[in-house]
Amino acid sequence: MIILYALAIIALCTFLYWVGGMEWAHTLFRDLGCTICIAGLACLLFGWSPWILGTLICWGGFTIGDHENWYWTKHAFVISLGIFPLAISMGAFWQASLALAVVVAGTYLVSRFMAKGGWDVWLRGLLYATLPLWLLLG
C-alpha cells in the first residue's frame, strides 16, 4: 500500500511542477505544491521530524527561477540540498550526495537538450518528486 501512495505522490508532484510553470497558473502550484509532495513522500518513507529543515530548503529551491544559461541548475541544487538534513540523520550522506549530483546533472541535461514540447518540465518534476527515494539505496 505504501508503494501506491508513493507513486500517487510522485505523480501529483510531477503534475504540480508542470502546472506551476504554465502562464495561466500561479507558481505556488510548483513552489508550495511540490514542496508538500516531497515532504509527504519523505514522511511516508522515513517519518517527519528530520524532514522539517529539508522542507524549508526545498521550498527555497522551488522559488528560484530559471537563469537562462544555467538551465535550472541553481534551482535543482537548492532543492536537492533539502534532502541532506534527513540523510544526515539517517547516516545516508553518500546517497544524498549521489542524489544531488544526479538531480542537478539531470536537470541541466533535460533542460538544455529537451526543452521542446514541454518534456523538460515533466522530467524535472519527476526528478524532484523522486528525491527522497534516493535515500533507500544501500
C-alpha positions as CSV (number, residue, x, y, z in Angstrom):
1,M,0.0,0.0,0.0
2,I,2.9,2.3,0.7
3,I,4.1,1.8,-2.9
4,L,0.7,3.0,-4.2
5,Y,0.8,6.1,-2.0
6,A,4.4,6.8,-3.0
7,L,3.5,6.5,-6.7
8,A,0.5,8.8,-6.3
9,I,2.6,11.4,-4.5
10,I,5.3,11.3,-7.3
11,A,2.6,11.6,-10.0
12,L,1.0,14.6,-8.1
13,C,4.3,16.3,-7.7
14,T,5.2,15.9,-11.3
15,F,1.8,17.3,-12.3
16,L,2.0,20.3,-9.9
17,Y,5.5,21.1,-11.2
18,W,4.1,21.3,-14.7
19,V,1.1,23.3,-13.7
20,G,3.2,25.8,-11.8
21,G,5.2,26.5,-14.9
22,M,2.1,27.4,-17.0
23,E,1.4,31.0,-17.8
24,W,-2.2,30.8,-16.6
25,A,-1.2,29.2,-13.2
26,H,0.4,30.7,-10.1
27,T,3.9,29.5,-9.3
28,L,2.6,28.4,-5.9
29,F,1.5,25.2,-7.5
30,R,5.1,24.4,-8.1
31,D,6.7,26.2,-5.1
32,L,4.4,25.0,-2.4
33,G,2.7,22.0,-4.0
34,C,5.9,20.2,-4.9
35,T,7.5,21.0,-1.6
36,I,4.5,19.4,0.2
37,C,4.6,16.4,-2.1
38,I,8.3,15.8,-1.5
39,A,7.9,16.3,2.3
40,G,4.9,13.9,2.1
41,L,6.9,11.2,0.4
42,A,9.8,11.7,2.8
43,C,7.4,11.4,5.8
44,L,5.7,8.4,4.3
45,L,9.1,6.6,3.9
46,F,11.1,7.9,6.9
47,G,8.9,9.9,9.4
48,W,8.5,13.6,9.9
49,S,11.0,15.1,12.4
50,P,14.2,15.2,10.4
51,W,12.5,16.5,7.3
52,I,11.3,19.8,8.8
53,L,14.5,21.7,7.8
54,G,14.7,19.9,4.5
55,T,11.2,21.1,3.7
56,L,12.2,24.7,4.1
57,I,15.3,24.3,2.0
58,C,13.2,22.6,-0.8
59,W,10.7,25.4,-0.7
60,G,13.5,27.9,-1.1
61,G,14.8,26.0,-4.1
62,F,11.5,25.9,-5.8
63,T,11.1,29.7,-5.5
64,I,14.4,30.1,-7.5
65,G,13.5,30.6,-11.2
66,D,15.4,29.8,-14.4
67,H,18.6,31.8,-15.0
68,E,18.8,31.5,-18.8
69,N,22.3,29.9,-19.3
70,W,22.1,27.9,-16.1
71,Y,19.2,25.7,-17.3
72,W,17.6,25.4,-13.9
73,T,20.7,24.1,-12.2
74,K,20.6,26.6,-9.3
75,H,17.0,25.6,-8.8
76,A,17.9,21.9,-8.8
77,F,20.9,22.3,-6.5
78,V,19.0,24.0,-3.7
79,I,16.0,21.6,-4.0
80,S,18.5,18.7,-3.7
81,L,20.1,20.2,-0.7
82,G,16.8,19.8,1.1
83,I,17.4,16.0,1.3
84,F,20.6,16.4,3.4
85,P,19.1,17.1,6.9
86,L,17.2,13.8,6.5
87,A,20.2,12.0,5.1
88,I,22.5,13.1,7.9
89,S,20.0,11.9,10.5
90,M,19.9,8.5,8.7
91,G,23.6,8.2,8.0
92,A,22.9,8.2,4.3
93,F,25.2,11.0,3.2
94,W,26.6,9.3,0.1
95,Q,23.1,8.5,-1.1
96,A,22.1,12.2,-0.7
97,S,25.3,13.3,-2.4
98,L,24.6,10.9,-5.3
99,A,21.0,12.3,-5.5
100,L,22.3,15.8,-5.6
101,A,24.7,15.0,-8.4
102,V,22.1,13.1,-10.5
103,V,19.3,15.6,-10.0
104,V,21.5,18.6,-10.8
105,A,23.1,17.0,-13.8
106,G,19.8,15.5,-15.0
107,T,18.1,18.9,-14.6
108,Y,20.8,20.6,-16.7
109,L,20.8,17.9,-19.4
110,V,17.0,17.7,-19.6
111,S,16.6,21.5,-19.7
112,R,19.4,22.0,-22.1
113,F,18.6,19.3,-24.7
114,M,14.9,18.5,-24.3
115,A,13.4,22.0,-24.0
116,K,11.0,21.5,-26.9
117,G,7.5,20.2,-26.3
118,G,7.4,20.5,-22.6
119,W,9.2,17.2,-21.8
120,D,11.8,19.0,-19.9
121,V,9.3,20.3,-17.4
122,W,7.7,16.9,-16.8
123,L,11.2,15.3,-16.4
124,R,12.4,17.9,-14.0
125,G,9.2,17.4,-11.9
126,L,9.8,13.7,-11.9
127,L,13.5,14.1,-10.8
128,Y,12.4,16.3,-7.9
129,A,9.5,14.1,-6.9
130,T,11.7,11.1,-6.5
131,L,14.3,12.8,-4.4
132,P,13.5,11.0,-1.1
133,L,13.7,7.6,-2.9
134,W,17.5,8.1,-3.3
135,L,17.9,7.5,0.4
136,L,16.7,4.0,0.0
137,L,19.8,3.0,-1.9
138,G,22.3,0.9,0.1
